[in-house]
């Protein structure tokens, strides 16, 4: 239905109406100028539809072009809506007190990463984010734990935020993201011991209601941004979904920096 509406918008626009005057002048009699869009009679609309059908039969590229135009239009609309949401969320995205941070804490460009500890694509991005930080000393990375892959993911997120209370978020993050994805209490304890965390304190802190409150706040941010999976990166006014290339991240950071 949206494709039909797009075709109609395209064919009823001034340029194509003018073209139709040359192809099928009988569509509006002997008019010397194109009628305004929306003023076609039922008969004229039927003739327009016939022209569309014949055009599509004779040149299949028209349909491909219409689909591409629809996709571009939807992408522009979504991008505009996303920019509005990012602006509205403001510091809840980039400056929530207590959020874990990597890179330069005083960096001029913030990269907000929504991730799940068990997501294979998030794991693939660990060396990419490390390289981004290495290449650009002005980048500040904010981690938003976003457990969407079940209870084990929530367990990992709770452990990470509890480790943050001991100053060990980044150490445990590396261990979890490079270890086995099948996370349970025994595996978690082994990783915590290896990176030097106090296990008893970690367990106590994992039960802190503030930790689940932070996780729920992250999930709410993801819903506002209409995130469909992990990882997802908010940089400046834009969201980059999925396991993106380093070059895409560098370009997004450069664009955000130039827009400041």
C-alpha positions in Angstrom: 0.0 0.0 0.0 2.8 2.4 0.8 4.4 1.6 -2.6 1.1 2.4 -4.3 0.9 5.7 -2.4 4.5 6.5 -3.4 3.8 5.8 -7.1 0.7 8.0 -6.9 2.7 10.8 -5.3 5.4 10.4 -8.0 2.9 10.3 -10.8 0.8 13.1 -9.5 3.7 15.4 -8.9 4.2 18.4 -11.2 7.0 16.9 -13.3 5.2 13.7 -14.1 1.9 15.4 -14.6 3.6 17.5 -17.3 5.0 14.3 -18.8 1.5 12.8 -18.9 0.2 15.8 -20.8 2.5 14.8 -23.6 1.8 11.0 -23.3 -2.0 11.1 -22.7 -3.5 14.6 -23.2 -7.0 13.1 -23.3 -6.6 12.4 -19.5 -7.8 16.0 -18.9 -9.1 17.0 -22.3 -7.5 19.9 -24.1 -6.2 21.7 -20.9 -3.3 23.9 -21.6 -1.7 23.4 -18.2 -1.6 20.5 -15.7 -4.4 20.4 -13.2 -3.4 20.5 -9.5 -2.7 17.1 -7.9 -5.8 15.7 -6.3 -8.2 17.3 -8.9 -8.3 14.3 -11.2 -11.7 12.7 -11.9 -12.3 9.0 -11.4 -11.9 8.4 -15.2 -8.7 10.4 -15.3 -7.3 8.3 -12.4 -8.2 5.1 -14.2 -6.3 6.3 -17.2 -3.3 7.2 -15.0 -3.3 3.7 -13.5 -3.4 2.2 -17.0 -0.4 4.3 -17.9 1.4 3.2 -14.8 0.7 -0.5 -15.6 1.9 -0.2 -19.1 5.0 1.7 -18.1 5.8 -1.0 -15.5 5.3 -3.8 -18.1 7.6 -2.1 -20.6 10.3 -1.0 -18.1 10.7 -3.0 -14.9 13.4 -0.5 -13.7 10.6 1.9 -12.9 9.4 -0.4 -10.1 12.9 -0.7 -8.8 13.3 3.1 -8.8 10.0 3.5 -7.0 11.0 1.0 -4.3 14.3 2.8 -3.9 12.6 6.1 -3.6 10.2 4.7 -1.0 13.1 3.3 1.0 15.0 6.6 0.8 11.9 8.5 1.9 11.3 6.2 4.9 15.0 6.4 5.8 14.8 10.2 5.8 11.7 10.2 7.9 13.2 7.8 10.4 16.5 9.7 10.5 14.6 12.9 11.3 12.6 11.2 14.0 15.7 9.7 15.5 17.5 13.1 15.6 14.5 14.5 17.5 14.5 11.7 20.0 18.3 12.0 20.6 17.9 15.7 21.1 15.0 15.1 23.5 16.9 12.5 25.5 20.0 14.7 25.8 22.2 14.0 28.7 20.3 10.8 29.7 22.2 9.3 26.8 25.6 10.8 27.2 25.9 12.1 30.7 24.0 9.9 33.1 25.9 10.0 36.4 27.6 6.6 37.1 27.5 5.3 33.6 30.6 3.2 32.8 33.0 5.1 30.5 36.0 4.0 28.4 38.4 6.1 26.3 38.9 9.7 27.3 36.5 10.7 30.1 36.8 14.3 29.0 36.6 13.6 25.2 34.8 16.0 22.9 32.8 13.3 21.2 30.8 10.7 23.0 30.0 7.3 21.5 27.1 5.6 23.3 27.2 1.8 22.9 24.1 -0.3 23.6 25.2 -3.9 23.9 24.4 -7.3 25.3 27.2 -9.4 26.8 26.0 -12.5 25.0 25.5 -10.9 21.6 28.0 -12.3 19.1 28.0 -9.0 17.1 28.7 -7.0 20.2 31.7 -9.3 20.9 32.9 -8.8 17.4 33.0 -5.1 18.0 35.2 -5.2 21.1 38.5 -4.9 19.2 36.9 -2.4 16.8 35.9 -0.1 19.7 39.4 -0.5 21.2 40.9 0.6 17.9 38.6 3.5 17.7 39.8 4.7 21.1 43.4 4.1 20.1 43.1 6.1 16.9 41.1 9.0 18.3 42.1 10.2 21.8 39.1 12.6 21.8 36.6 9.8 21.9 34.6 9.1 25.1 32.7 5.7 25.0 29.7 5.3 27.3 28.4 1.8 27.8 24.7 1.1 28.1 24.2 -2.4 29.3 21.2 -3.6 27.3 20.4 -7.2 28.1 17.8 -8.4 25.6 18.9 -12.0 25.1 17.5 -13.6 28.2 18.3 -14.1 31.9 22.0 -14.9 31.3 22.4 -11.5 29.7 20.7 -9.8 32.6 23.0 -11.7 35.0 26.0 -10.4 33.1 24.7 -6.8 33.0 24.0 -6.9 36.8 27.5 -8.3 37.4 29.2 -5.6 35.3 27.3 -2.8 37.0 28.2 -4.3 40.4 31.8 -4.5 39.3 31.6 -0.8 38.5 31.1 -0.1 42.2 34.6 -1.7 42.7 36.2 0.1 39.8 36.3 -3.1 37.9 33.8 -2.6 35.1 36.2 -2.5 32.2 38.2 -5.5 33.5 35.1 -7.6 33.8 33.7 -6.3 30.5 36.8 -7.6 28.8 36.6 -11.0 30.5 32.9 -11.4 29.7 33.1 -10.3 26.1 36.0 -12.6 25.3 34.9 -15.6 27.4 32.2 -18.2 26.8 28.8 -16.7 26.1 27.0 -19.3 28.2 27.1 -17.4 31.4 26.1 -18.7 34.8 27.1 -18.1 38.4 30.0 -20.4 38.4 31.5 -19.0 35.2 30.9 -15.5 36.5 32.7 -16.2 39.7 35.7 -17.6 37.8 35.9 -14.5 35.7 35.5 -12.2 38.7 38.3 -14.0 40.6 40.6 -13.8 37.6 40.2 -10.0 37.3 40.7 -9.5 41.0 37.1 -8.6 42.1 35.7 -9.2 45.5 33.2 -11.9 44.8 31.2 -11.5 48.1 30.9 -7.8 47.5 30.0 -8.4 43.9 27.2 -10.7 44.8 25.8 -8.2 47.4 26.0 -5.3 44.9 24.3 -7.3 42.2 21.2 -7.4 44.4 21.2 -3.6 44.7 17.8 -2.3 43.3 19.7 0.6 41.8 21.4 -1.7 39.4 18.2 -3.1 38.0 16.9 0.4 37.9 19.8 1.4 35.7 19.3 -1.6 33.4 15.6 -0.8 33.1 16.5 2.8 32.3 18.8 1.6 29.5 16.0 -0.6 28.1 13.7 2.4 28.2 16.2 4.5 26.3 16.5 1.7 23.7 12.7 1.6 23.2 12.6 5.4 22.8 15.3 5.1 20.1 13.5 2.1 18.5 16.6 -0.1 18.7 15.9 -3.4 17.0 19.0 -5.2 18.3 22.5 -5.0 19.5 25.0 -3.5 19.2 23.8 0.1 18.4 25.9 3.2 18.6 24.6 6.8 19.2 27.0 9.3 17.8 26.0 12.9 17.6 22.6 13.0 16.0 22.7 9.5 14.5 22.2 5.9 15.4 24.5 3.3 13.8 22.9 -0.1 14.2 24.8 -3.4 14.1 28.4 -4.4 13.8 29.7 -1.5 11.8 33.1 -1.0 10.3 35.8 1.1 12.0 35.7 3.5 9.0 32.0 4.1 9.7 32.6 4.9 13.3 35.5 7.2 12.5 33.3 9.0 9.9 30.4 9.4 12.4 32.8 10.7 15.1 34.3 13.2 12.6 30.8 14.4 11.6 29.7 14.8 15.2 32.9 16.8 15.9 32.5 19.1 12.9 28.8 19.7 13.9 29.8 21.0 17.4 
